[in-house]
């Protein structure tokens, strides 16, 4: 009995070892086959993704980037780390992103400035637009021309008529030389054939307070930060600068409707990755952005802020970037505005 029991144990022990060894071999072989059969990117992202925002915390661009960052975190179930790298109109952070490894683990917030006009305004931004792959557009935002609620001006025509009779009497504020608000002011002067004094500020928020008080005549600035002042009745909107009215201000005409058929200037925003990032990772990020835009709650929140939420394919977004790079770059060169 003891011998039989010993043989049985020995037999089953050997059988168990053979079974386990075989199972391990099969498992390892299976894993190896999986690794070889599937692209490495199928497991991406498997760690934190750094989202470089080349602007200071708390500004309009930073706020928009963080709103999208929260949505991408939820849509992709990832840890998205927002890293502010401000300086030189967004050039410093953008240049840093251009040098990052093209593995999808670093993306950058790009704008009409960093991926457009900066390359005409600065002698050496430190990077080229071709250093990046466009991923997805976050949205476009018209600029809005506003005056104080106490202003005598009720339309763009009123402003131009006064400016023609009184050259350099009116003042146009901006967030600084080379900013969208500055370029918009120059564009209005050229098309209206008038002379208006430009008053640059260190920040558009400071300029808005002087518009409200009547110290400066008007500003043509990004709609989003102006909306609270417009809703509260402290600022009167005269026109928006895109070729169609914005849902946030449906009763406000466009500059085109106001008599300037070639007047169009608008900030756009999106995300980019270092050139050479794999297409499937770009597609995954693009799908997450489109998922955010399709979310009715998020979409309404952004629309109420003045952002126009139009979906674009990666190719369509790249076309927009290239088109605006050429159009606005040529305009900046024509008017001779430079930063350095």
KABEL-V716824 format. One line per field, one symbol per residue. phi: phi as a letter, one per 30 degrees, with the letter a starting at -180 (. if undefined). psi: psi as a letter, one per 40 degrees, with the letter a starting at -180 (. if undefined). Layout:
BEGIN
phi=???
psi=???
END
This chain:
BEGIN
phi=.ddddddddddddddddddddddddddddddddddddcdeddcddcadcdcdcdbddjddddddddddedddeddchbcccdbdbdkhijddddddddcdddcidbbbdcbdddcbdedcdcdbdjacdddbcdcaddlbbddbdbbddddddcadeddddddddbeiddbbdadkeideddddddddddddhbcbddbdcdbddddedddedidbdabcbededdeeddddidbcdcacccdbdcedbdccddddddjbdcdabadbbacbbeejdddddddddddddddddddddddddddddjdcccdbddddddddedddeddddddddddidbcb
psi=dddddddddddddddddddddddddddddddddddddiidedeiheaihhghhfiiieiddddddddddddddddefihhhhhhgiiffeddddddddeihgeeehiihiidddecddeddidgeeiideeihhcihdiihiihhiiideieheiddddddddddghediihiieiheiddddddddddddefihhhhgiididddddddddeedidiigihddeddddddeedihhdiieieiihddgdehiidddeegdehhhhiiiaiiiihehidddddddddddddddehdddddddddeehhghiiidddddddddddddddddddddefhid.
END
